[in-house]
Each structure stands twice: as C-alpha cells, then as structure tokens.
Amino acid sequence: MKDFLPICRADMERRGWEQCDFVYIIGDAYVDHTSFGPAIISRVLESHGYKVGIISQPDWKDEKSVQVLGEPRLGFLVSAGNMDTMVNHYTVAKKRRSQDAYTPGGVIGKRPDRATIVYCNLLRRVYKRKPIIIGGIEASLRRLAHYDYWSDTVKRSILLDSGADLLSYGMGEHSVVEIADALASGIAVKDITFVNGTVFRASSLDAVYDATMLPSYSEIKEDKRMFAKSFYTQYCNTDPFSGKRLVEQYSEKEYVVQNTPAAPLTQAEMDRVYSLPYMRNYHPSYEEQGGIPIINELKFSLVSNRGCFGGCSFCALTFHQGRIIQTRSHESILEEARLMTWDSDFKGYINDVGGPTANFRAPACEKQLTKGVCPNKQCLFPSPCKNLKVDHADYLALLRKLRELPKVKKVFIRSGIRFDYLIYEKDKTFLRELCEHHVSGQLKVAPEHVCDEVLKRMGKPSRAVYDEFIREYRRMNERLGKEQYVVPYLMSSHPGSTLKEAVELAEYLRDLGYMPEQVQDFYPTPSTISTCMYYTGLDPRTMEPVYVPKSPHEKAMQRALIQYRNPKNYELVEEALHLAHREDLIGYDKKCLIRPRGHRRQEEGRSALPGTGGGKKNGSRKKTIRNVHSKKNNK
C-alpha cells in the first residue's frame, strides 16, 4: 500500500502490524520526500521487507512519547534530522533562531539541543537493552572526537555520549540494510563490527585488524597540534577505496572504531532508491499547524547527484557524502519530474536540478570509481588536476530533456554552479544554455572572498579564476541580448582573514557598486578543515600557523566592512579602517568607503551614509542588483 509510514498504533493496525521491526526517532517533522534522509532510510528498509514506524519530534521530557508505537522487534533508529540541531537552533553569534523550517508552522523549540544524544538517553531509560543505531548529519559529523563551537570544547564521539550501540555515517543506504539483516539473523548488536560505513565501541582491540591508531582523546584535548594531526588523518581516510579503519582510544578499556566508508551507490542503486513509493510531501497531520516551511523549497527540486570533489575547506561534504560523484540516470530523474508536474501545486517551474554542486555529473577522473580519490590531493585546488575531466555534455542533455517536458515552463539551477569547473571547459555550450534557459536575471555563485591568501585557506580558486568567469558570463549575456548579472556569496571572518583582507574585500565591493543584503559569517561546524583551523590556529594540511579572527568585536568589524554603506555600521567600519591603517579610505574621494565623522553628524537622519545618495532609496534591491558585475564595473 502506498501511504505514509505508521506514526501511531492506529496506522499499524490498518496495515495489520502487531509490531514494528524498527522505530525511527527523528528530530524533524515527518516529510516523506527524497530530500529528507529519514524518508530515504525508512523507505529503503521497507523495500527490503522491514516494518518501519516513525516517531517525529517526540517530547524529550516525557518517556511516553517514545512508546507510542511500542517496542520494536529489532531496534531503534535515531536521527536529529536534516540539520545539526545546534546549527538549526543557533546563529554563528550563538543567538537563538526564531524559526525552524523543518517543524510544523516553523515553530522553534520542538526538538532539544543535541537531539541525537537526548533522544538516545531517553530511549535508554525506557528500553534498557534494545539496540539503538544513530545516523544522519549530526551523528555523521560527530562520529569521532570533535571540536564543538557552541561549548568551545573538544567533545567525545557522539556514540559514547548518546549511549547508542552503533553509528551509521555518511549516506547510509548500504550500511543500514546490512545492520538490519544482521540483527534479523540473530547477531547481537555488540557483534556487528564488520559493516562498512559504521562506528562501534570496543573494550579491546583483539579483534580489530588493519587499523590506523589516531591520537587518544586525552592527547587531542591537551594538544592542539595533535588535534590537527588527528583531524587530517580522518580527512584523508574518507574514501571507500583507499580509506583505512581508524581507532580512537578513550581509556584503557574503551575504544571507538571507525570502519572504512561504505561504497558509493551505483547508478542503478541510486535510481532504485529514488523510485521508492515516497508520498513526496509532509504528513497530512501537520496541515492544521501550517505545514512544513522547508517543503516549499524542496518539493519541486530534483536531486541529480551526490558527492563533491570541490574540496571547500568550510564544507563538511567530504566527511559525509564523500568526494566521488554518484548520479541518477536521466530516465530516473525524468520520471520524477513527470510525477512532479501532476502535483496540484506545480506551477510549471522546476526549482533546481542538482546536488552539492549542480554541474558535477561524473567523477573527476576515470580512476575514482575503481581506485578512489587521491588522499592528499584535490581535484580543483589549488589548480585543476591534469587528469580532471571537464565535460558538461551529460548535464546539458538532461536539462534539455527536462525543458521539453509538458507543463514545464522553466528549469532553474539553484544548488550552485562551480564556476571554475565551468570555465575550464573550452566548449561554451553549457555556459550559453545556462544563460539562455536557466537563469532568472541573477546567477548566484560563491567566490566567498577575493583575497588569494584567504581563498587558499578556503580551498577556493584564485580571484583571477573568478574574474575570468565574470568576463565570460558577461560576454555570453551580451551575445544573447540578456540583462543578467552575478550575485556573489561572500564570507567574513574565515581563518586567514585579517582586517587587511576584510578591507580589500570592502574595496572590491565598492568598485563593484554592490552591497550584499546578507553576510555569511564563518560558522565553525563539526568536521571541516576550516573548523580545525579555527580551533587550533593551524592549517592541518601543512601545519602552518593561521590567523583566526575569534573575538566577537573583530568578527563584527569584518562583517560590517562588507556592508560599509549601512549607517548602522559606521562606527565599526571607522574603527576597522583605523586599526588596519587605512585612514585613506575615510574622506571625500570616490575611492573612500566612509565620510569623516564630522560630515556624518551633518547627515544624521538620512537613510544612507553620505555619498551614497542621502535620503534617496538607491540601496533598493533592484537598483543594487543591476550594479553587480555589470559591464560598466568590469571594464
């Protein structure tokens, strides 16, 4: 029967179930859509004959909330949801967010902080011996000892703090089925130590072979250099072909063992996963509460690929999805698109066709599917590997087929274009069709910064590469007779960025004639190279010292420089320019960022800083966007 999975005993009775095989505790609302990890895992288990029930956002203060489906036959699955709960709850300034897009009505507070740990501890109080398997992004990125930004401490593996029996990391389709089959065959959960893509606890290493010992937990807590070395060893062992088993010691009789990553899905396997009978929406019980806000962004988007060989330092994808690109077939994606067009809410617009990086539709080179990725080299950084295959032909063919479907008016690409990969292709057909069919006036790309010293720490291409992309994008739009521009995503306060680099970024925006409406301040989330730099002050790839802007005041100054035109930022910008010895940018010359303080007092009450149009609304979104990477500003 095609229906939502059971969320109550009445649902189980309708299916004729007396007991679930697995009960899945999740921190998000229950959304049965392929953009939600718990939906995929539960449907994969169902397709293998297992009965799965869902308990969504249980009341963590009430033991009865995790008993509504009864005790499962094989065990509990626990996931915090599509986001780390601390990122979901707090801004980078550690202020409580006001909305939760994964909760009915967008209400905040329906899940606890560190939900994986809290849910597991609640389950363990009620079900003393029932197996608990944790997974999802929160568990995956905290699977070994990690720096926790919110407490400013190095925390133990989440496997230990949660009291769970087993952790499934990465994209868990392979591992969760193998775990389920092992439990169903009668193997005790403590003996399931052989599944790739899992982490388990051990009291000794007698049965652990071919393993690399990481520094112990006590060592990495006491020595930041040891933390950096440990992290980089983990980073170099995220590939399913070359990765080694890793061991982290906590005490004389307590170890955490990470098995090698699970194999990537073949195209046939990925097609099968996405063909399962998803309801493609949130559970109807949420309708009266206003629905689930995030569905509006995801319902009419198509996942084309997984994995990313981009290697950005601040991104955790290497740890979670890996660097090997996995793709669905055209037939699979087209079938999902056809189903989408029959939805009563479909207005003719496919919001996205992509993944972590939209224009990656094949592994970076031929060897990756048999030998894996290079452990100590990146495909695109600091320059493209000589073995890199740059080819948009398959992605182009897919987009053309989608554009031709009945009822489809426009196909957008919103999950991000890797601009350096794009310009490395000599054939400009993809760039032409991107501009002609898949951009609605603005193309959002992520240079993140313009100073090469910061870009080096970010793992991003040099400014020269970005400038070349802008020139090619502008020329193509001129040929097509289109008025379309690039809106750059920029990041402040990344490791390596001093006030000097922050001022250079402000000068770049001045020359561009653009002030971003929002600024992304670097957020030290678990298991990224950038977070390791933030905590240790060392680049783990080279062990070189890195400057890290940590004080809230300096971070505020770097952020204010990006929005130097905002009158509210005047004092911060002025202070930053004095500290950077750039008083030449305070004055009346067209190159100056702000006017002198005396002139500012004369302008009080106006809606913009002096020199930016006084009380006129020249900072409106429409007028600002038209200045972004325009022909005039890029001569």
ZAMARGU-4260 file (C-alpha; in steps of 0.2 Angstrom, whole numbers, plus 5000, padded with zeros to 4 digits):
<rodrens>
0) 5000/5000/5000 | 5006/5017/4996 | 5004/5028/5011 | 5014/5037/5024 | 5023/5025/5036
5) 5014/5022/5053 | 5015/5036/5066 | 5003/5029/5078 | 4995/5012/5084 | 4980/5015/5073
10) 4991/5016/5057 | 5000/5000/5062 | 4983/4991/5064 | 4977/4997/5047 | 4992/4989/5040
15) 4989/4973/5050 | 5005/4975/5060 | 5007/4970/5078 | 5025/4976/5080 | 5037/4987/5070
20) 5054/4980/5066 | 5061/4997/5068 | 5055/5013/5076 | 5063/5028/5069 | 5065/5043/5080
25) 5068/5059/5071 | 5071/5077/5075 | 5062/5085/5060 | 5044/5084/5056 | 5040/5068/5046
30) 5041/5073/5027 | 5041/5058/5015 | 5052/5066/5002 | 5068/5061/4994 | 5076/5077/5000
35) 5075/5070/5018 | 5087/5057/5024 | 5075/5048/5036 | 5062/5046/5022 | 5076/5038/5011
40) 5082/5026/5025 | 5065/5021/5031 | 5059/5018/5013 | 5075/5008/5009 | 5072/4997/5024
45) 5054/4995/5019 | 5059/4989/5001 | 5069/4975/5010 | 5054/4969/5019 | 5056/4978/5036
50) 5042/4986/5045 | 5047/5004/5050 | 5037/5016/5061 | 5040/5035/5063 | 5040/5045/5079
55) 5043/5063/5074 | 5049/5076/5086 | 5045/5067/5102 | 5043/5076/5119 | 5060/5073/5126
60) 5054/5077/5143 | 5041/5063/5143 | 5046/5045/5142 | 5029/5040/5135 | 5032/5050/5119
65) 5044/5036/5113 | 5032/5022/5117 | 5018/5027/5106 | 5022/5013/5093 | 5028/5000/5106
70) 5044/4991/5107 | 5051/4987/5090 | 5057/4969/5086 | 5074/4973/5080 | 5079/4991/5087
75) 5078/5010/5086 | 5085/5021/5073 | 5088/5039/5079 | 5092/5054/5068 | 5092/5073/5073
80) 5086/5077/5056 | 5092/5085/5040 | 5102/5098/5050 | 5114/5098/5065 | 5102/5103/5079
85) 5114/5116/5086 | 5116/5125/5068 | 5097/5123/5067 | 5094/5132/5084 | 5108/5145/5084
90) 5116/5158/5073 | 5135/5160/5072 | 5134/5173/5086 | 5126/5159/5097 | 5109/5168/5097
95) 5093/5158/5097 | 5085/5157/5080 | 5067/5162/5079 | 5061/5149/5066 | 5064/5131/5062
100) 5059/5127/5044 | 5058/5108/5047 | 5045/5110/5061 | 5026/5112/5058 | 5022/5131/5056
105) 5041/5135/5058 | 5040/5135/5077 | 5056/5134/5086 | 5059/5123/5101 | 5051/5107/5096
110) 5067/5097/5097 | 5081/5098/5110 | 5098/5104/5108 | 5110/5090/5103 | 5094/5080/5099
115) 5103/5063/5095 | 5111/5062/5112 | 5095/5067/5121 | 5083/5055/5111 | 5095/5041/5114
120) 5097/5044/5133 | 5078/5045/5134 | 5076/5028/5124 | 5089/5020/5135 | 5079/5025/5151
125) 5064/5016/5144 | 5071/5002/5134 | 5087/4996/5143 | 5094/4983/5131 | 5085/4987/5114
130) 5098/4991/5100 | 5100/5009/5096 | 5108/5014/5079 | 5111/5033/5076 | 5114/5041/5059
135) 5111/5057/5050 | 5121/5073/5048 | 5123/5076/5067 | 5129/5059/5071 | 5140/5058/5055
140) 5150/5073/5058 | 5152/5070/5076 | 5157/5051/5074 | 5174/5054/5082 | 5181/5067/5095
145) 5177/5084/5088 | 5178/5102/5092 | 5161/5109/5097 | 5159/5128/5094 | 5144/5130/5105
150) 5153/5124/5121 | 5171/5129/5115 | 5177/5111/5120 | 5183/5095/5112 | 5169/5083/5114
155) 5170/5064/5113 | 5162/5053/5099 | 5144/5056/5099 | 5142/5037/5100 | 5149/5037/5118
160) 5139/5052/5124 | 5122/5046/5116 | 5124/5028/5123 | 5119/5021/5106 | 5126/5004/5101
165) 5131/5008/5083 | 5133/5023/5072 | 5130/5024/5053 | 5139/5038/5045 | 5138/5045/5028
170) 5124/5041/5016 | 5118/5025/5025 | 5108/5015/5012 | 5121/5001/5011 | 5125/5001/5030
175) 5108/5002/5037 | 5102/4987/5027 | 5117/4976/5032 | 5114/4981/5050 | 5096/4976/5049
180) 5100/4960/5040 | 5112/4956/5054 | 5100/4960/5068 | 5086/4950/5059 | 5098/4935/5058
185) 5101/4935/5077 | 5118/4943/5078 | 5119/4953/5094 | 5122/4972/5091 | 5138/4972/5100
190) 5145/4959/5087 | 5140/4970/5072 | 5158/4976/5070 | 5160/4972/5051 | 5149/4984/5042
195) 5157/4997/5031 | 5151/5015/5035 | 5149/5012/5054 | 5157/5016/5070 | 5157/5004/5085
200) 5163/5004/5103 | 5176/4991/5108 | 5184/4986/5125 | 5199/4979/5117 | 5207/4979/5100
205) 5210/4960/5100 | 5198/4958/5085 | 5202/4975/5076 | 5214/4972/5062 | 5222/4983/5049
210) 5218/4999/5059 | 5227/5016/5060 | 5228/5022/5078 | 5223/5041/5080 | 5230/5051/5094
215) 5220/5047/5110 | 5206/5058/5116 | 5216/5064/5131 | 5230/5069/5119 | 5220/5079/5107
220) 5211/5088/5121 | 5228/5093/5128 | 5237/5097/5112 | 5230/5107/5098 | 5244/5101/5086
225) 5238/5083/5090 | 5220/5088/5086 | 5225/5095/5069 | 5235/5079/5065 | 5221/5068/5070
230) 5209/5078/5060 | 5219/5077/5044 | 5221/5058/5046 | 5202/5057/5047 | 5201/5069/5032
235) 5212/5058/5021 | 5203/5042/5025 | 5185/5047/5019 | 5187/5037/5003 | 5179/5020/5002
240) 5193/5013/4991 | 5209/5020/5000 | 5202/5024/5017 | 5208/5014/5032 | 5200/5009/5048
245) 5203/5021/5062 | 5204/5019/5081 | 5202/5032/5094 | 5206/5027/5112 | 5197/5035/5127
250) 5203/5024/5141 | 5212/5008/5145 | 5196/4998/5140 | 5187/5010/5129 | 5190/5012/5111
255) 5179/5019/5096 | 5182/5011/5080 | 5178/5019/5063 | 5176/5006/5049 | 5180/5011/5031
260) 5167/5021/5022 | 5153/5012/5013 | 5154/5010/4994 | 5146/5023/4984 | 5129/5019/4976
265) 5130/5013/4958 | 5118/5022/4946 | 5106/5008/4946 | 5106/5008/4965 | 5103/5026/4966
270) 5089/5025/4953 | 5081/5012/4964 | 5082/5022/4980 | 5073/5037/4971 | 5060/5026/4963
275) 5053/5020/4980 | 5035/5025/4984 | 5038/5042/4993 | 5022/5052/4996 | 5033/5067/4991
280) 5025/5079/5005 | 5024/5081/5024 | 5012/5071/5034 | 4994/5077/5032 | 4993/5079/5051
285) 5003/5095/5050 | 4991/5104/5039 | 4982/5112/5053 | 4998/5118/5060 | 5003/5127/5044
290) 5013/5113/5036 | 5032/5112/5035 | 5040/5128/5028 | 5055/5119/5020 | 5044/5109/5008
295) 5041/5125/4998 | 5060/5125/4993 | 5062/5106/4990 | 5045/5099/4984 | 5049/5104/4966
300) 5068/5101/4966 | 5077/5086/4958 | 5092/5078/4966 | 5104/5074/4951 | 5120/5069/4960
305) 5128/5066/4977 | 5146/5069/4982 | 5158/5084/4978 | 5176/5085/4973 | 5176/5103/4975
310) 5185/5102/4992 | 5180/5118/5000 | 5188/5119/5017 | 5172/5125/5026 | 5161/5112/5019
315) 5158/5095/5028 | 5153/5086/5012 | 5170/5077/5011 | 5166/5069/5028 | 5148/5065/5025
320) 5144/5061/5006 | 5162/5059/5000 | 5171/5066/4985 | 5166/5053/4972 | 5151/5059/4962
325) 5136/5047/4961 | 5122/5051/4949 | 5105/5046/4944 | 5100/5041/4926 | 5091/5053/4915
330) 5076/5041/4915 | 5075/5041/4934 | 5076/5060/4935 | 5063/5062/4921 | 5051/5050/4929
335) 5052/5060/4945 | 5049/5076/4935 | 5034/5069/4926 | 5026/5064/4943 | 5030/5082/4949
340) 5021/5090/4935 | 5005/5082/4940 | 5005/5089/4958 | 4991/5101/4960 | 5003/5114/4967
345) 5015/5113/4952 | 5016/5130/4943 | 5027/5125/4929 | 5044/5129/4937 | 5057/5116/4942
350) 5066/5125/4956 | 5083/5115/4955 | 5092/5101/4946 | 5107/5097/4956 | 5115/5092/4972
355) 5130/5098/4982 | 5137/5105/4966 | 5124/5106/4951 | 5137/5104/4937 | 5146/5089/4943
360) 5138/5074/4934 | 5153/5062/4934 | 5168/5058/4944 | 5183/5070/4942 | 5193/5057/4933
365) 5191/5039/4927 | 5201/5031/4941 | 5190/5036/4955 | 5176/5023/4953 | 5189/5009/4954
370) 5204/5016/4964 | 5196/5031/4974 | 5201/5049/4976 | 5219/5054/4979 | 5221/5055/4998
375) 5232/5070/4998 | 5227/5080/4983 | 5212/5090/4977 | 5204/5089/4960 | 5202/5108/4958
380) 5213/5116/4971 | 5225/5125/4970 | 5224/5122/4952 | 5214/5109/4941 | 5222/5091/4941
385) 5229/5086/4924 | 5218/5071/4925 | 5202/5081/4928 | 5188/5078/4916 | 5178/5093/4912
390) 5163/5089/4902 | 5145/5096/4904 | 5138/5086/4890 | 5128/5074/4901 | 5121/5088/4912
395) 5116/5098/4896 | 5107/5083/4889 | 5097/5081/4905 | 5092/5099/4906 | 5086/5099/4888
400) 5075/5084/4891 | 5068/5092/4906 | 5064/5108/4897 | 5054/5098/4884 | 5043/5090/4896
405) 5024/5095/4895 | 5019/5108/4908 | 5037/5113/4912 | 5039/5132/4909 | 5057/5134/4916
410) 5070/5124/4924 | 5081/5133/4937 | 5098/5129/4944 | 5099/5134/4961 | 5110/5122/4971
415) 5126/5130/4965 | 5137/5131/4950 | 5156/5128/4952 | 5162/5142/4941 | 5180/5137/4940
420) 5175/5120/4933 | 5163/5128/4921 | 5176/5140/4913 | 5189/5126/4912 | 5178/5118/4898
425) 5183/5125/4881 | 5166/5122/4873 | 5155/5136/4879 | 5138/5127/4875 | 5134/5124/4893
430) 5138/5142/4898 | 5127/5148/4883 | 5112/5137/4888 | 5114/5141/4907 | 5112/5160/4902
435) 5098/5157/4890 | 5087/5145/4899 | 5092/5143/4917 | 5095/5160/4925 | 5081/5172/4930
440) 5091/5188/4930 | 5103/5183/4943 | 5115/5169/4945 | 5121/5166/4962 | 5139/5159/4964
445) 5151/5158/4978 | 5168/5165/4976 | 5167/5168/4995 | 5182/5180/4995 | 5193/5190/4984
450) 5210/5189/4993 | 5221/5175/4987 | 5228/5172/5005 | 5210/5169/5012 | 5205/5159/4996
455) 5220/5147/4999 | 5214/5143/5016 | 5196/5141/5010 | 5202/5129/4997 | 5194/5140/4983
460) 5201/5145/4966 | 5211/5162/4965 | 5202/5178/4961 | 5209/5178/4944 | 5199/5162/4940
465) 5183/5171/4947 | 5187/5187/4937 | 5189/5176/4921 | 5172/5168/4924 | 5164/5185/4926
470) 5171/5191/4910 | 5165/5175/4901 | 5147/5176/4909 | 5146/5195/4904 | 5151/5192/4886
475) 5139/5177/4884 | 5124/5188/4890 | 5129/5202/4879 | 5129/5190/4864 | 5111/5183/4869
480) 5105/5201/4872 | 5101/5197/4890 | 5102/5208/4905 | 5108/5196/4918 | 5120/5198/4932
485) 5130/5188/4945 | 5127/5189/4964 | 5142/5184/4974 | 5141/5175/4990 | 5154/5181/5002
490) 5160/5176/5019 | 5168/5186/5033 | 5180/5181/5047 | 5186/5165/5039 | 5203/5159/5046
495) 5217/5168/5037 | 5206/5184/5035 | 5214/5199/5045 | 5207/5216/5044 | 5218/5219/5030
500) 5210/5206/5019 | 5192/5212/5025 | 5196/5230/5019 | 5202/5223/5002 | 5185/5214/5001
505) 5176/5230/5005 | 5186/5239/4992 | 5181/5226/4979 | 5163/5228/4983 | 5165/5247/4982
510) 5172/5245/4964 | 5158/5233/4960 | 5144/5245/4966 | 5136/5232/4977 | 5132/5230/4995
515) 5126/5212/5000 | 5109/5212/5009 | 5115/5197/5020 | 5133/5192/5025 | 5138/5175/5029
520) 5150/5175/5044 | 5161/5159/5045 | 5152/5146/5056 | 5164/5133/5064 | 5153/5117/5062
525) 5160/5100/5066 | 5172/5091/5055 | 5178/5104/5042 | 5196/5109/5039 | 5191/5127/5042
530) 5184/5122/5059 | 5200/5113/5063 | 5209/5129/5058 | 5198/5140/5069 | 5201/5129/5085
535) 5219/5125/5083 | 5226/5140/5073 | 5234/5128/5062 | 5231/5123/5044 | 5230/5104/5046
540) 5236/5101/5028 | 5253/5110/5031 | 5253/5113/5050 | 5257/5131/5046 | 5250/5144/5058
545) 5234/5153/5053 | 5227/5169/5059 | 5210/5167/5066 | 5198/5181/5070 | 5189/5175/5085
550) 5184/5190/5096 | 5165/5194/5093 | 5171/5213/5091 | 5183/5209/5077 | 5171/5197/5068
555) 5158/5211/5069 | 5170/5223/5061 | 5174/5211/5047 | 5156/5209/5044 | 5152/5227/5044
560) 5166/5231/5031 | 5156/5220/5019 | 5141/5231/5022 | 5150/5248/5024 | 5136/5258/5017
565) 5124/5253/5031 | 5123/5268/5043 | 5122/5257/5057 | 5140/5250/5053 | 5148/5267/5053
570) 5157/5266/5070 | 5163/5248/5067 | 5169/5252/5049 | 5178/5268/5055 | 5187/5258/5069
575) 5192/5244/5057 | 5200/5256/5045 | 5210/5265/5059 | 5216/5248/5065 | 5221/5242/5048
580) 5230/5259/5045 | 5218/5263/5030 | 5213/5280/5035 | 5215/5284/5016 | 5198/5276/5014
585) 5189/5289/5026 | 5186/5305/5016 | 5178/5313/5001 | 5187/5304/4987 | 5176/5292/4976
590) 5188/5278/4982 | 5183/5282/5001 | 5172/5270/5010 | 5165/5282/5023 | 5165/5301/5026
595) 5174/5309/5041 | 5164/5308/5057 | 5160/5327/5057 | 5152/5326/5040 | 5142/5311/5046
600) 5135/5321/5060 | 5128/5334/5047 | 5120/5319/5038 | 5111/5312/5053 | 5093/5307/5050
605) 5096/5302/5032 | 5093/5284/5026 | 5110/5281/5019 | 5128/5286/5023 | 5134/5302/5015
610) 5140/5300/4997 | 5128/5285/4994 | 5113/5295/4989 | 5107/5303/5005 | 5089/5300/5008
615) 5086/5293/4991 | 5082/5274/4991 | 5096/5270/4979 | 5100/5255/4990 | 5085/5246/4984
620) 5087/5228/4979 | 5083/5231/4961 | 5095/5245/4959 | 5109/5237/4969 | 5107/5220/4959
625) 5109/5230/4942 | 5126/5236/4948 | 5133/5218/4952 | 5146/5213/4939 | 5139/5225/4926
630) 5148/5229/4910 | 5152/5246/4917 | 5160/5239/4933 | 5170/5226/4924 | 5179/5236/4910
</rodrens>
